[in-house]
Amino acid sequence: GEQVEQRPPHLSVREGDSAVITCTYTDPNSYYFFWYKQEPGASLQLLMKVFSSTEINEGQGFTVLLNKKDKRLSLNLTAAHPGDSAAYFCAVKNTEGADRLTFGKGTQLIIQP
Amino acid sequence: DAGVTQTPRHEVAEKGQTIILKCEPVSGHNDLFWYRQTKIQGLELLSYFRSKSLMEDGGAFKDRFKAEMLNSSFSTLKIQPTEPKDSAVYLCASSLGGQDTQYFGPGTRLLVL
C-alpha cells in the first residue's frame, strides 16, 4: 500500500526565516494531496489541497510544491512568524482504499523569536 | 454550519473498562472516519463509513475497537476492554466523499490507567 514519509520530524527556525517540510510517497497513482496544520491541543485544520495536475500552489505566507516525477510534496513557509508554530501533516489520496488518506507522521515546527 | 463535533473531549478510564466515544459529522457529509493519533504512530485509520456502511475497519484494531453509524448524523467508537496502550487522541473526520476534503473534529483525549 501507499507509504508516506515526512521529514523532518522536528524543525526549529527563527522568526522571519523560511521553513521547508517535505513528504515523499510511493504510489504513482496518487492524485490528491493535502497539508494540515495542528496547533497545540487543537484538531487538524486544512491548510491547502492540491490536485496532481497542479505543481505550485500559493497560500498566505506559504507555497506548496508538487514534483510528480520524484513523488515529492513540499510545504514552504516564507517569513515564518510565531503563529506558524504547530504540527504539520501531509496526506495523500490514491486510487486504492476508496477515499482513504495516508498521512505522514508529522513535523513539529517551532518558530523562535 | 457546525463542524464535526466530538464528545467527550477528555476521558479517563481504568484498564478493562468499556468506553464509548461519540461523533457528529458535518451535516450532509456522506463519509465518516475514525482515527487514532499518537506521537509515535501518527494518525492511524480505525474505521471508515460511506453512507453509514462500513467500508474499512482498520485491520489491526478489529478485536477491541468497534465503530458504528446508526444514522447519518451520529457515530460511536467503542473500545472494549480498554488497555493502557489505547491512551491516545481519537479523531473523527467527515467529508462529502470523492475528492472532498476531510474535516476533523476536536478529538477525544483518552487516558487509560
Interface residues (C-beta under 8 A of the other chain):
Chain A: Y32 F34 Y36 A42 S43 L44 Q45 L46 K49 F51 F89 A91 K93 G97 A98 D99 R100 L101 F103 G104 K105 G106
Chain B: D31 Q41 G42 L43 L45 Y48 R50 M55 E56 L91 A93 S95 G97 G98 Q99 T101 Q102 Y103 F104 G105 P106 G107
